[in-house]
Amino acid sequence: MRIFKTILGPASKYDNNIPYAYEARYCFIDGLDEYNSYFADTICSLISYLKTMGFNPGAIELYEIYKDRDVQIPPQLYSSNGDNWLFGNKLCQSFRRIYPDHIGNEDCEFSDRSQAVSR
């Protein structure tokens, strides 16, 4: 079974009802469409990384990455007042509203994914 996961990747990546990945876009020059991107398989790992790196939620745009489109995530889903990142259960509760069949009280379909963040 482990060999299948190694070759095919996490099963949740094949569910078209949830994002394939998440992207954070940080615009480093105001007025230009130039930005640094950070990618992760889960929203919780991406937000943890951004907080650790000292990014303010008000300076970042987050996107759900699907196979055929990118969808910007409203800031109120991942931050409070645009100044503080949501973490842990508060973040899960927030995203449970948009993924009700995929994030439960005790389980999460995203748990099979990597927690790594890449640039």
N, C-alpha and C positions, 0 to 999 in steps of 0.2 A: 504494500500500500504506500509506503514511504517513497518508493521509486516513482510511482505515478505522480505524487505531489511534486517531486523534484523535476520531473519532465514536464508535466502539464501546468504546474503552479497551483495556487489555492483554488478550491472549488468555487468560492464566492466571486472570483474574477469572471466566471462564466455566467453570472446572473445579470442579465441586462436591465433589471429593475433597480440596481444600485450602481453607484459609480465604480469605474474600473480603478481610478486613482483620484488623488486630490492635488491641487496645485495652489501655491501661494505666489502671488505676484507683488513684488516690491518695486515701485517706481522710484528710481534713484535720481532722476532729473525731472523736476516739475515741468509740465507743458509738453514733454516729449513722450512718445509711445515706446520708451526704452525701459526695460525692467529686468530684474533678476528673478528667476523662478526657482522654486523649491518644490519637490515632488515627494509624495508619500502614498502608501497604499491605504492608510487610515487617517481620518481627520484628527484623531487623538494624538497620534505620533507626530503629525505635522504641527499641530498647535503646541505640543510640548517642546519641540525643536525651536519654533519661533520664539517662544517665551524664553527659553534658555539662551538664545542668541540676542535677546534684548529688544526684539521688535515689538512695537506697540500695535494693537489690533486696528487702530484707526489709520495706520499707514500701510496696511496690507489689504489686498483683495484675494479672497479665497474662491476657488472654483472646484466644482465636481467635474471630473473628466469621465465622460462616457465614450464608448467606441465611436459614436457619430456626432458628438457635440460636447461643448463645454458650457456649464451652467454656473453663473456667479451665485455664491451663497450669501444670503442677506447677513450683514454683520451681527444682528441681534441673535442669530443662532449660535455664534461662537464667542461673543463678547458681551459684557455688561457695560452699557454706556459708552461703548467704543474705546474704553480705557483699560479694561481688565479682561484677560482671557478666561473663558469658562473651562473647567477641568473636571475630570472624573465623572461622578454621577450627574452633576449639573449639565455637563456637555452631552452625556448619553440621553438624559431626559429631553434636552433641546432637540437633538437629532432624531429621537424616537418619533417626534411629530411628523417628520417627513419620510422616515423608514419604519413605520409601525410594525410591519411584518418581519423585520430584520434585526431589530434591537429590542430585546426583552429585558425583564427585570434581572435575570440571572445569566442570560446568554446574549451573544452578539455574533451575527454571521460574519463580521469583519475579523473575528478572533483568529482565523486561520492565516491571516496576512502578515507580511513582514512589518516590523516597526521602524525600519530604516528610512532615512530621509536623504534624498539626493538633490543635487543642483543641476 
